[in-house]
Amino acid sequence: AHQEQLSDQLASGADTSELVCACVNTLASLAKDSTIQAEVVRQHGALEVLAQLASGVSGGDVSVQARREQELEAAVWALGYLGGIGTVLQAMSRAPSSHGALRAGLDVVAELASQCMSPHEVSVLPEVLGALLRLLAQMTASGPAIRFRKNCVAAICSTVIGLALHADPGQVQELDRAVLGLLEVQTQELVEDIDIDIAKMTLESLGRLILVRPTWHQHLRNCNAEAIFSQRIRSSRAHRRLLKYAFWASAALAGLPFVCHELHLQLRSQDTVDAAFCAIIDILDDDLEGDWVLRESERCDQQVVPSVLRLVAEAMDGFLADTVLQSRGCHCIGLLVTLAPPGAMLPEAITAVFTAARRHPKSSCVVRDACFAFHALLEWQLSCEGVGGAGDECSTLPDTRGTGAIDALLRDGGVEVIARQALADHASAANSDLMEEAVMVLCALAGVGEALCVLVDAGPGVVRTVGVKAICEFFRRQPRLLQEQAVHVPTVVAMASESIEDEALQQHAALLIGLCTAPC
């Protein structure tokens, strides 16, 4: 029905721009939501109608031309979803003077090109990329279209990723040229805001290029990308967001050693420290999900980890009042500790975490990541040593290798007090991660019995619910400590009986009781 209305309005020439745009947008939505719907719309001649609508703007006063531009822009978007990027390129060529068609065409390519998967779609990409590179060269030179330079670069970046998924270096000439162009952007001065935006999007694309195909990773190394990225880091100190993109792309290319080298060179740059900490987390945190994870990037040799921990601690010491840096620094320490060699001495890292927790006890992010680091230290010790009954069924036993000193150091430093206070100060559903870490710290340092006493004292509520779940997680990570835990069952049963309506607590309690009573 929408399509028939659209054809009638086009034939009559009536000034119904809003209706036309609404009909076209509906066609685009149908195609975007379902491939089956898209095929039905195509079978009814939508591509022909849209192509007619996208044939250009001519005649009429300024207001009429403006409305026609809106219609044309909507038509180009719909063509992209219904006919693919090839039809968009044709529409742009048929209306070379239309800024609406240019802007819409570039934006459609930017959205769709990286998602091309069918052989036909991929086969069109080299032609599209060549056209985009020629268009960008014209924009760089002069003319009114220069204001769409950012849109054009975004379209190029998307097309590069779409092609790189299916082609190696040297196989597609346009792709090789485009990748060199993206690298060249990083050597250019940042004169205007648009230059910063373009530098960010090209850095992101280069990073994604490294991740999608190993051959491109090596190709960029051969193109001196590491030095180019390092240069961009130097030129980005005044642009915090761009600096993060530069560190992320560098981490994708050269891993943790490169990040640590750059951090060492700029320890007194607050934004550099922040960008480096974020890159370290992206590389090391296996629990992260999303497009920015760098778990395949190079890490570092185990024997180097203590020096990296000292570097992170030194960086934290320069910005003690910054809660974001203190939080992320603790997170980095927690991740790095698990990679440290048995017997390593880590006094600077431990001091840095204590300093952060004591200085910012009301900052939930700092306390959360400090508890994460304390828990990681205790878990690392458990993995390095045996476990036994030094004061509790879950306390660690010192041995002659030196790591047992961490247990005493954390206890003497007041980690138990910090964990208890964290549960008192930050008892809300929004801080569940913080509470889980605090409870697991108590389990590792004071024992499960003491942790349960804290949960009993807290009374019914979120601390108990999250705390019982945390104890289950503690036993999952340390199954050796499950011996003779049945003594705790009555306490767990009593807490569960006080909150029958709390389904999450009932589930966690049932799991914990099962763990405590299971035969060893």
N, C-alpha and C positions, 0 to 999 in steps of 0.2 A: 504493500500500500504506500509506504514511504517512497519507494522507488517510482511508482506511477505518478505520485504528486510531484516528485522532483522533475520527471520528464515533462509533465504538463507545464510546470512553471518555466522551465527552460525554453520550451517551444513558444509560449505566449509572450515571453519577455517581461512579464509582470515583475514589479519591484517587490519581491517578497524575500529579501535577503535572509531575514531571521528564520523563516520557514525552511528555506533551502539549506542553511547551515545546520538546522536541527535535524533535518532528514539525513544529511550527509553524515553527521556525527552518530546518528543511530545506526547507519550502515557500518560505520567503522567499529562501533561498539559490538555489534553482532559478530563481525569478523574476528575481533580481538578475543571475544569470550569463547568461541567454539569454532573449530575447523569445519565441522559439519554445517553450521550456520553460514560460515564464509562460503562454502561451496554452493549452497542453495542460493545465496545472494548473487554469486557470480553467474550461475545458470540463468538467472532472470535478467541478465544484461547490465548489471551494475557497473562493470568496468567501462563499458562503452559510454554510459551516461556520465560517469565521473570524468572520463577522459574529455568529453565534450565540455563539461563544466570547467575543467582545468586547462582549457585551450588558450586562456589569456584574458587580459583586461583591455578593453578598448571603448572609446567613446564616452560621452556623458560628462557631467561636471565632476568636481573633486569628490563630493559626497557619494555620488554614484560609483565612481572608481574605487573609493575606499570600501564600499559594501561588496563590490565585485572581488576585491582583494581578499576579503574575509571568506567569501565563498570558495575562491580558488585555494586558499590555504587549507580550509576544511576538506576540500576534494583531494588534495595531495596526501593528507593524512589517511584518508579512507583508501586511496589507491595503494598506499604502502601496506596496509593490513589485508587488503583484498588481492592485490596483484603482485606484491613483493617490491623489492628495491628497484628492479629493472623498470617497472612502470613509473616509479617516482622519478628516476633519471630522465625518462622520456618526457614526463610532465614538466620538469624543470627546463628541458631544452626547448619545449614548445612555447614557453612563456619566459624568455630570457630577461625581459624588462620588469617582471613582477617580483617585487621584494617579498610579497606574501608567499609565492611559490618557492622562492629561494630559501627563505627561512624555514618554511614547513618541510621542504624536501630535505634540507640538511638535518633538521631535528628528527625526522622519520628515520633517516639512515643511521643517525647516532643511536637511536633506540633499538633498531632491528638488526643492524649488520652483524653485531657480535653474537646474535642468536641464530644465524643462518646455519642449517644443518643438512638440508637436502642437497643432493648433487647439483640440481639445477640452480638453487639459490647461491651455492658456493661458486658455481661457474661464472656468475654475473659479477662477483665481487672485484676481480681484477679490473674490469672495465669501469666499475664505479669508483674504485680507488684512483685510477688514472685520471678520471674526470675531476675528482675532488682535489687532487694535487695540482692540476692545471688551474682550477678555480682559485685555490689558495694563492698561487703565484700571482694571479691577476689582482686579488684582493690586497696582497702585500704591496703591489706597485701603486695603485691609486683607485679612485672611483668610489661611488656611493656604497657599493657592496662591501667595502672594507669593514663596515660596522657588523657584518656577519662573520668576521674572521674566527671568532670564538666558536660559533656554531659549526663552521667548516672544519676546524681542528677536532672538535668533538666527533664529527662524522668520520673523519680520517682515523681517529683512535679506535672507534668501534669497528670500522672495517678492517683495520690491521689485526685486531684480536680475532675477528671472524675468520679471516684468511689464515692466520698463523696456526689456528687449530688444525688446519688441513694441509699446510705446506711448510716445508723446511726452508732455511736460508738458501738462496740461489735458485729456487724453483719458480718464483714469480717476481719478475723485474720490478713491477710497481710496488710490491710489498717491500722488497729490499730498499728501494728509494725512500719509501715512507718511513721505515724504521730509522734510517740514517737521518731523515728530517726530524724525527722526534728527538733523537740524540742532539742534533744541532740546536734545537730549541733551548736545551739546558746550558748552552754556551752563550746565549744572548742576554743582553742587559734587561733589567726589570725597570722599564721606564714608566709604564702606566699600570693601572689595576688589571687591565685585560692581559697584560704580559704575565702577571702573577697567576691569573686564572689558567692561562694556557700552559704555563710551566707546570702547574699542579696536575692538570688532566693528562699531560704527556708523560709526566713521571709515573702517574698511576698506570697508564697503559704500558709503559716499559716494564714496570714491575709485574703486571699481569702477563706480559709476553714471556718473561722469565719463568713464570710458574706454569704456563700452559704446555710448554714443550722444551725438553732438555736441549735440543739443538739450538734453540734461540738463546737460551742461557749462555751457552758457549760462544755463540755468535756475538753477543753483546760484550762478552769478556774480550773477544778478539778485536772488537771495535773501540777498545779503551774506555768502556762505559764506567769502570770503577773510578778512573781519574776524573771523568766528566761529572759523575755524581758527587765526588768529593768537592769539585769546584762549585757545583750548585749549592752544596751545604754551606760553603764559605760565603756565597753571595746571598744566602737566604736568612741570615741572622736577624734581619729586621722584619721578617715575615714568618711568624710562628707556624702558621698552618702549612705553608710551603715547605718549611724546614722539616716538618713531620713526614710529608710526602717524600722528600729527598732521603731521609733516613730509612723510610720503609722500603723504597725502591733499592737503596744500597744494601739493606739487609737481605732482600730477596736475591740480590746478585752475589754478594760476598759474605753474607752471614755474620755471625757474632764477632769474629775477629775484627772485621771492618768497623762495626759499631763501637767496639771497645776502643779501637784506635782513635776514632773521631771523638769519642767522649773524653779520652785522656788529653787530647789536644785542647779541648774547650770546657774544662771542668768548671769554669766560673761563668759560663753562659747558661742562664736559667732555662731558656728555651731549648738549647742544645741538650741539656741534661734531660729535660722532659721528653724530647724526641727520641733520645737514645734509650731511655727507660721503656718507652712504649715499644720500640723495636725489639728490645730484649724480651719483653713479655710476649710479643707476637711470635717470636722464634721458639720460646721455651714452654709456653703454657699449652699443654696438650688438651686441656679442657675447653679451650676457646673454639668457637665455631664462627663461620662467616668468611667473607671474601678477603679479609686482611690477614688471615692466619698464615704463618711462615714456617710451619713445623718441618718442612722439607729442607729448609735452609741450613747451611753449615753451622754447627755449634762450636764447641772448642774441646781440646784435649782435657781429660780429667785432671791432669796435674796443673793445668792453668787456672782451674776454677777458683782456688783460693785467692789468686791475684785479681781475678775479675770481681770477686766479692769485696776485696779491699778497695777496688776502684769505685764500685757502687757506693760503698760506705763513705768514701771521701767525697763523692759527688753530693750525697745527702747532707754531709756535714756543712757544706757551703750554703745550704738553703733550709735551715732548721725551722723557719717560720712558715714555709710553704707546705700546706697540708697535702696538696696534690703530689708534690715531689716526694714527700715523706711516705705517703701511701704507696706510690708506685715503686719507690726504692725498696720498701719492705716486701712488696710483691716480687720484685726481682730477686731479692735475697732468698725468699722462700723457694723460688724456682731453681736457683743456682745451687743451693745447699744440697739438694737431692743428687746433684752430679759430682759433689766433692769426693775426693778419695778418702778411704777410711784412715783415721788417725790425723786428719788435717786439723790445724788449729785455726779458728775463725774468730778471734777476739774482736776485730774491727767491725765485722758484720753484726755480731751479737750486740755490741755496744750501740751501733746505729739503730737497731730495732728497739732496744730499750729506750734510747733517747726519744725516738719518735712516739712511742706509746706513752711515755711519761709527760712529754711536752704537749701532746694533743689528746688527752683522755676523752674529750667530748666530741672528737671528730670520728664519726662512725667508719669512714673509709680508712683512716689511719689505724684505728684500733682493729678493724677487720683484717687488714693486711699484716699488721704486727702479729696478731694471733696466728695468721697463716704461716708467717715466718717462724714463730716459736714452735708451732706444730711440726713444721718441716724439719727443724733442727732436732726435735725429739724423735721424730720418725726416722730421720737419718741415723741417729744414734742407735735406735732399735735395730736398724738394718745392719749396722756395723758390729753390734755386740750381741751377746746372749741376753735373755730376759730372765727374771727370777723374782725373788721375794725380798728385795731390799726395802723393807718398810711397807710393802703392799704387793698384792698379787700381780700388779701390772707395772711395777717400777722397774727401771733398768738397772743392770749391774755394771759397775765400773770394771774396766779391765786394764791391762798394762799398755794398751795402744794409745791411750790419751783421750779418746772421744768421750769416755765416761765422765770427764770433767764438765762436759756441757750440761749434764743433768744437774750437777751440784751448782754450776754457775747460774743456770736459769732459776733454780729454786732459791738460791741465796739472793738473787737479784729481784725477787718478788714477782715472778711470772704468775704464780697462783693468785696473788692479790690482784694483779692486772686482769686476769681471766674472770675472776669473780666479779670485779667491779664492772667489767665490760657487760656481763649479763645483767647487772643491776641498772646500768646507765643506758643500755641500748636494747631494751626488751621490747621489740616491736617486730611485726611480720616483715617490715621492710628490711630488717637487719638479720634475716635468717642465716645468711652466710657467715656473718660475724659470730652469731651465737653458736653455730655448728663448730667453728674453729675454736672458740673459747672452751666449749665442752670437751672437745677432743684434746686440747692442751691439758685440761684437768685430768682426763683419763690417763694420758701418757705420763704426767708428772706426779699426780697424787693418787691415781688409781680410780677404777670404775666405781668402787664403793663411795669414795669421797665425792665424785661427780654426781652420783645419784643423790647424795645428801644435799648438795646444792640445789638440785632440781626439786626435791621435796620441800626445802625451805622457800623456794620461789612460789609455790602454790600453783593451783590450776591456771593454765594460760599458755601463751606462746613459748615461754622458756622451756616448759616441760615438753611440749610437743616437739619442738626443734631439738631439744636436748636428748630425748630418747632416740630420735632419728640419728643424731650425731654419734651416740654410743654404738648403735648398729653399724654405722659406717666405720667407726674405730675398729670394731672386731672384724669387719670385712677386710680392712687393710692389715690387721695384725691377728690373723687366725690362731697363731701360736698362744695367744693370751686367753683363749676360751676355756682353758682347763679350770675346773672347780668354780664356775661362775653361777651355779644354781643357787647359791646363797643370796643372790640379789633378786631372785624371782618375786618373793613376797613384796618387796619395795615397789617393783614395777607394777605388779598386780594392784597394789593399793592406789598408786597414782592413776592408773587407768580407770579404776572404779569410781574415782572422784570426778571424772570427766567423761561420762558415758556418751555425751552428745558430740564429743570431739572425735570424729571418724579418723582423722589423720593420726591422732595419738593412739587410738585403738589398734590401728594397723602397725604402727611402729612398735608398740608394746608387745603385740603378738609375735612379731619378728624377733624382738630382743629376747623374749621368753624362750622362743624356739632355739635361738642360738645358745642361750645359757644352759639349756637342758639337753641339748643334743649330745650324744655319746662322742667322746673324743677319738 
